[in-house]
Amino acid sequence: MNRVSWGRPASEPGGGWAVIDVETSGFRPGQARIISVAALGLDADGRVEQSVVSLLNPGVDPGPTHVHGLTSAMLEDQPQFADIVGDLVEVLRGRTLVAHNVAFDYAFLAAEAELAEAELPVDDVMCTVELARRLDLGVENLRLETLAAHWGVVQERPHDAFDDALVLTGVLESALQRARERDVWLPVHPVTRRQWPNGRVTHDELRPLKVLASRMPCAYLNPGPFVRGRPLVQGMRVALAAEVRRTHEELVERILHAGLAYSDVVDGETSLVVCNDAAPVQGKGFHARQLGVPVVSDAQFMEGVGAVARGTNMEEFTDVTVTDAQLALF
């Protein structure tokens, strides 16, 4: 089987984790700067193998000192990001980058790397906020301190990059164990790089999976509507209602992995809508009922998505070279 591009079973071995936390001078990458970074390189079992921990001189005002506790005087003699990026590269190499709200940390790392004219060897990322959403923890919120308290991980200095990275390492260990026990897929996502005309390579920003998936062409022909009692078929177009228990991101991962097509609209081409409300009065579930599109719960969908029938590959359909075969299509 080819490597899973979006999401992977928790039981599937990986190449290790790079747990990252950054403190910044603001919220806009490229304008605000990283003032503190901690990167812990873990093996697949969560043991720390490498680390980089450093305060950084950002060359700008450090921003909300009342939050991170770092002043200009504390940072003026510290290295710049370019001075430590080589060590950071070694921690990241071959590992999945993990952070709590990974889009934030990743965006700042990518912006700093571009300013330093360096390329980070990041191929995959995972957000522990999204992972925690999938685990049915019954907690009040998904903040790092809440998850740490839930799993008994000691947090000594909130908003200190090193302490936050250590705490996240403990949270990650417990979250991975629960994911394995419940057969939950990990939200491991690929990242993309782009090349400037001058040859320099940089990372693209992380975009929401649903936005990307809605634009992805499906490799299979749409076989039409789902029929109850029969398997899902590759190429079927699947839309997601708001009334589901699982996260949309998890469902979209499974849609893409199975060779189905994600649709952000419900129309006559939609094969199936996932909705847990038996009688929806609005939204995609309601439109499905109006159009006669089959509706299943997310539990029913997850049960069927593991055994999807092979569809008709688009290339196989269009690569018709025999004249008689062409005529037979009409």
N, C-alpha and C positions, 0 to 999 in steps of 0.2 A: 504493500500500500504506500502511496506517496505521502510525504510529510504533511501533517495537518497544518494548514496555513492559519486558520482562525480557530483558536481554542484547541485543547487536547485533553484527553482523559487524565485524571489525577494519578492513575496507576501507571501511566506511560513515563518511562524514565526521561529525564532531561539532562542538559549539560551543565547544570548548576545555576546559581542565582547571584546577581549583583544587586544587593539591597542598597538603595540610594536615599539620602535625604540632603536637601539643600536649604539653607536660609538665604534670603534675598533682600535686596534694598527696596524692592517694590514688587509689582505684580505683572509688569509687561516685559517679557524677554526681549533682549536687544537694547532696551532703554534702562531698565533696572538690571542689576548685576548680582551674581552670586557672591556672598560674603563669607559663607562657610559651607563646606561640603564634607560628607562622610560617605564612603563607598566600601561595603563589606562584600568580599567575594566568597561565596559559599559553594560547597560541593552539592551534589544532588540530594544529599541527606541533611543539609543544613549546617554542616561544619564550616567554620570560618577558615579560609585558606590564605586570603590576602586582604589587605585593607589600605585605604587612603583616607586620612582624616586631616583636614587643614582649615584654618582661617584663611581668608583671602583678602587682599587689598583690591577693592573694586575700582578705585580711581574716581568714585562718586560718593555722595553722601550715603551713609549706611542705612538711612531710612528709619523705620519704626524701632528705635532702640528699646522702647518699652515692651516690645514683643520678644525680640531675640537677644536683648542685652548687650549688643555689640556696638561700640563707639568708634569714631574715626581714629582716636588715639590708640585703641586696641588693634586696629587693622593696618595702620600706616606702615609698619615694618614687616608685614606678612607677605608671602609670595603672591604673585598674580596667577590667574587660572592657567596661563600659558606655561608657567613654571611647573605645574603639577599634572598637566594633562597627559604626559607620557606615562606616569604611574597609574593614572585613572584608566587609560587605555588597557593596561595589563589586567586590571581588575575586571573590566567589562568584557574582554575578549573571550568568546565562546560561551558566555553566560547570558541568561535572560535578565534584563534590567527590571527590577521590582521597586515600586514606590507606592506610597499611600496617596492616591490621586496622581497617578504616574504622568498624566499629560502635563501637569505643572512642572515637575522636576525634569522631565525629558525635554520640554521646550526650553528651559533655561540652560541645560547642559548643551543642547544643540546650538543655541545662540552663542554661548561662550566658546564652543569649539570652532564655530565659524569665524568669530573675531580673532581667535588664536591661529587660524588657518590650519586646523587639525580636523581629522575625520575620526569620529568615534565608531568603534566596531560593534555597533548595536544593531542586531537583526530582529530581536523580539523584545517585547515589553509585557509586563503584567501589572495590573492595578489591584492592590489588595482591598480597596474599597469595593470594587465590583466582585471580587472573590468572596468577600464577607457577605454581600447581598445574597449570594446563592446558597448560603450555609444554614439558613433558618436558625439564627442564633437567639432570637427573642430579645435583643438588646434595644435600648432606647434610641440609639443612633449608631453610626458607624465611624465615629471619630477614633483616632488612634488611642487616645487615653481610655475610651470606653471599651474598646476591644482588649486593651492591655489589662484592664481591671477584670474583664470577663474571664480571661485565661490566666490570671494571676501573674502577669508579667510586670515586674517592678519598673516604674517610670520615675526617674529622679529629677531630670531637668527638661521639662517640656520646651520645645522650640530650640533645643540644643541639637545640632545636626548629628553628632556622634551618639548621644543618648537616644534620640529618636530612631536612628538606624539600628541600634542594639535592641530597642523595644520592638521595632518592626520585625527584626529577625526572630524574636520569640513568638510574636503574633503569627508570622508566616509558618513557623513550625507547627503550631497548633491548627492553623487553618488548613494546611496541606493534609494533616492527619485526618481531620474531619471530612475533607473533600474525598480522600481515599475511601473512608468508611461509607460515605453516602454515594459514591460513584458520581461525583460532581465534576464536570469539566472545568479545567482551569482557563481563565480568560487571557491566554497567551496570544498576543497579536503581533503580526509582522510590522515592521516599519519600512519606509521607502526612502531612497536617496535620490537626489536630483543633481545634475551636473550643469554648472554654469558654462557659458560660452568660452570662458578662459580656462576651462578644464578643472576648476575646483569643484569638489563634491561636497554637498551638504545634505542634511536630513530634512525631509518634509515634516510639517507639523502633524501631530496625531489628530485624525478626524474621527468623529463618531462612526462606529461600525455601520449603523443603519444608513447613514448618508452614503458611505462607500458602497454598501451592498445594493442599494437601490439603483446604482449606476453600473453595476457589474453585469456584463452580458453572460447569459447562461449558455453553457456548452451543449445543452440538449434542447430538442424541440419540446414545446409544451404539449403533453399528451391529452390535455383537457381536464375536466373536473375530477376530483377525487371521488371514488365510489366506496361506500362503507362496506367492510368485509373484504376489501381487496387492498393490496399494499400500495403505499405511496410509490410514485414513479419519477425517476429523474426528469427534470424539466418542468415539473409542476410548479405553478406560481403560488406562493404562500404569503398571505398578509397576516399581520398580527393586530388584534384588537387591544385596547387598553386593559380590558378585563381579563388579565392572566395573572397567575401566581408567580411564575418564573420571570426573570428579567428578560427584556426584549433582546439584550445583547447575547445572552446565552442561547435563546431560541434562534437568533440569526446565525450564530456560529454553527449550529447543528444543520440549519437549512443549507448553508453554503457547503459544509463538509459533505453532505449527502448528495450534492448535485442538483438540489432544488433551486428555484429562483425566488429571491425575496422581492416582494412588491409592497410599496408604501401606499398603494391605492387598491380599492376594490372595484372591479369592473367585470365585464363579461369574459375576460381572459383569465380571471383569477380562478385557480383550481381549488383553493381551500383557505379558510380563515380560521385562525386559532383564537378562540374566545371561550372563557369559562362561564359566561353569563348565558343561561338557557333562553332568556327572553330579553335581549338587549333593546333599549329604547333609543339608542343613539350610537354614533361611531361606526367602526368597521363591522362589528358584529351585526348591527342593525341593517347596514347596507347589504351585507351578505344575505340576510334573510329576505330582504326585498328583491334581490336579484336571483335568488335560488342557488346561491353558492354554498357548498357544504361547509358546516361549522363543526369543529371538534375542540375539546378542551386541551390545555397544554399537556396534561398527563397523557391523554390519548395520542397526542402528536409525538411526545417523547418516546412513547412505547413503539410507535410505528417508524420513527425516523432512523432507528438502528437497523432496519431491514428494508431498505428502499430498493425497488426493482430497477433494473437497468433500463435506461431510456434510449432514445435514438439520438446519437451524436450528430450535431449540426454539420460537421465536416463529412460524416458518412452520408448524410442526406444530400448534400450539395455536390459531392464529388461523383457525379454520374457521367460516365464516359461512353456508355453503350447507347446507341441511338434508340434501339428498341426499348431499353429501360427508360429512356427519357419519355418516349411516347406513352409508355404505360402509366406515367404519372398523370396524364390528362384524360 
